[in-house]
């Protein structure tokens, strides 16, 4: 669940150990037989041929990539050595932070890589199921938002996370999951980049994949995936990076694959057993 999904949430302030996650706008795949919300949903005619073409294409691209890499190695140095080029999200070699505040990673480096790490971890927290609980939401906001903006964020999100909104996503009015169901709201950063920076202010974009929905045998809101990009403006205050503003847009989204949808039990089990990450550049 991401901040951009709440009704009335505009371009202004938006909106533990590994329990965070979320999504943006969702897409629902309809079942191919009544009562089977998760299992059995497949693509129609032509799926096998497309899968074959995909496999062949991947093999061809892999061979081409290996050939190109080998050619690049020879050209890079007369002695046969090579120097790898870093991508915008290449690892810096710095370890992830080891400290936490309210269950959220904290204590990031005072540089652009530290800001990117902070933005990735904050995206996870703001897209988590904890955001549907008022007490926990206020703790998260007090931790990741710059102090002068906390009150504004709280007021905006209180208007978004209403009892009716909770019902719309399949929850009880108080934000808890109905008995027998597991609520899933998880965000996974795919990559980050800096679009503007100064000594104490950095703007970071975080490309994310998200999961949102209710895992349960008869769920009418099954867990679906989405892709979105979050933009955060961060400022250095109190010895750490904090969010000044937050916005979101859809995509970039890859072409959906032909994976068979897992059962509700498998999804619920996966969410309970697989924890989240602490992100670092």
N, C-alpha and C positions, 0 to 999 in steps of 0.2 A: 504494500500500500504506500503510495507516495503522496506528498502534500498536494500535488496538482489534481488529485482525484476528488477532493472535497468540494461540494457545491459552494459557490460564492467565494472561492479562493482565487484571488486575482493575482496581479503581477507584483503586489506589495510583499510584505513579509510572509513567507510560506513555511509553509510547512507542507551481572549479567554477563553475562559472559557468553557471548555468541548466540543471543536469542533474537537478533534483529532481522528485519527483512521487509519487503514491500513490493508494490508495483504501481504502474501508472494505468492508463486506459487499457481495459482488458478486451480480449477476443474470446468468444465462447464457441467451442466446437460441439455441434449437436450429436447426440448418440445415434447409432444406427438401429437401435431397438429400444422399445419403451422400458423405463426403469433402469437402464444401464447408463448412468451419467458419465462414468469414467471409462469403463472398459469398452472395447469394440469399436470405438469411433475411429474410422479409417478414411483415407482419401478414396475417391471414386476411381473410375476406369482410367487406365493409363499409369497407375501408380508404379507397377512393376517396371515398365519401360523407363519411366523417369528415374527410378532408383538405379537401374543399370547404367543409364547415361551419366548419373551423378558419380557412381563408382568409377567408371572409365575416365570421366573428367578429372576426378581427384588423382588417379594414378598418373595421368598425363601431366598434370600440373606438378605433381611431386617429382617426376623424372626431370621435368624442365627446371624446377627449382634447384635440384641437386646439380644439374649440369651448369646452371648459371653460377651457383655458389662455388663450384670447383674452378670455373673460369675466373671468377672474381678473386679467389685465393691466389692463383698464379700471377695475376696482374697486380696484386696489391704490393708484393715485395719480391725483388729478384731472388731473395734467399728462400722463398717458398713460404714465408710467414704471412700472416694477415692480421689486420686490425678491424675488429667488428665495429660497425657503426651503431650508435645508440638510437633507439626510437624514442618518440615523445614520452612513452610510459615505461622505458627500460628501467630496471632496478638500479638504484643508486648505490647499493651495497650497504646502506644503513639498515640496522635492524629495526623491526617494528617497536613502537613504544611499549614499555612494560608497566606503566602506571595507568590507573583508571580513576574516573570520577563518576559517581552514580552508575557504575557498570559500563561506562563508555571510555574507550581509549583516550588518553590525555597526555599532555607534556610533549607536544610536537616541536620539531626543530624550527628555529626562527629563520627559515629560508623558503624558497618556492616549493621545494620537495616536501618540506614539512607541512606546508599549506595544502598541497595535493593529498597527502596522507590524511590530514585532518578532514578535508572535504569528503574523501571516500568513506571514512569511518562515520562521519556525521550523516551522510546519506543513508547508511545502514540503519542508524538509530532512528532517524526521522521517518523511515519507511517501515518501522517494526510494528508488530501487533501491540506493543506496549503503548503506542500512541492512542489507542482506543480507551485506555484507562486514564481518567483525569489526573489522579495523583501521580502516576508514573510519567504521564505526558509533561506535567509541570517540572518534574525532576530533569527530564531530558532537555527541555527548553532552557532551564537555568544552567545547564551544563554546556550546551553547544552554541547558544545565542549570546551575542555581546550584551553586557548588562543593561545598556541604555535601551535595548530593543526587546527585552524579555517580556515586558508588560504588553506591548503591542502584539507580539506573537501569541501570547496566551489568549488575549481577547479575540483575535482573529480565529484561532483554532477552536476555541470554545464555541464559537458560532458555527463552525463547520462540523465538529464531532457531536452532533445532536442525537437524541434518542431515535429520531426518524432516520437519520443517516445510518445509524447502527443497524436498524431494521432492514434498511435497503441492501446492506451487504450480508444479511442473513444472521446478524447477531441479536442478542437480547438488547433491550433498550439501554441497559447499563454497560454495554460493550463486551459482555461475556458471551462465550459460545454456548449454544443450546446443548443440552445433555446428549451425549453420544456423538458429538461432532468436534472436530479440531479446526480452529481458525488459523489460517495461514496468511501472513502478511510479511513478506521478506524481500529485501532489496540486495542485489549483488552487483557491486561496481565492476565494470569490464575494463575501464581505462579512464585516465584523467589527463587533463592538459590545462596549462596556464594561459589565459588570454590577456591578462594585464597584471602588472606587478609594480610595487614600489617597496620601500624598506619595510613599511608596516601595513600595507594593504595589498591583497592578492585576489584576483578573480579566477576561479577554477571551474571548469566544466567536468562533470562526472557522467560518463556513459554507463547506463545501468540496465540490467535485466531484472524483472520483478515477478513475484508470485502473489496472487491474491485469491481468496475464496474459502469455502467451507468444505473440509474433507469429511464425508459421511455417506452412508449407503444411499440415502434418498435426498441428498443435497440438491437444491435447486440453484445453488451458486457454487458450482464446482471450481476447484483451484485452476486458474488459468494464468498464462504468462504474458508479459508485455515488455516493451523496450522503450526507454525514454532517456533524456539527457537533462541533468540538473545543473543549473548555474548558481554558484554561491560566491558572493563577495565576502571575503574574510578580512578581519583586522586583528593585529597583534595587540592583545590587551591582557593584563594580569598574568603575563608569562606564558600565554598560549594563543592559538588561533581561535577566533570566535566568529560566528556568522553575523553579518550585517544585513544581508538581503538574500533571498532564495527564490528562484523561479524554475520552471520546468517546461519542456517541450517533448513531443513524441519523437521516437526513433533516435538514431537509425535502427531499423528493424530488418533482420535477415529474412530470407524466404523460409517459411515454415517447412520443416522436414516431414517425413512420413512415419515418425515414431508413433507407436501405439500408446494411447493414453493408459497410464497405470491405474490400478484400482484405488478406491478411496482409502482402503486400509494401507496400501503401500505408500501413498502420499502422506498420510498421517504418521506412519512409522518413520518415514524419512525425515520429516520435520522434527520429530522428537529425538531422533538419534544423531542427526548431523548438525553440529554447531556451526556458528559463523566464524569469520576471520577477523583478525586485526590487520588492517591494511597499511602498507608502507611503500614509498617509492624507492 
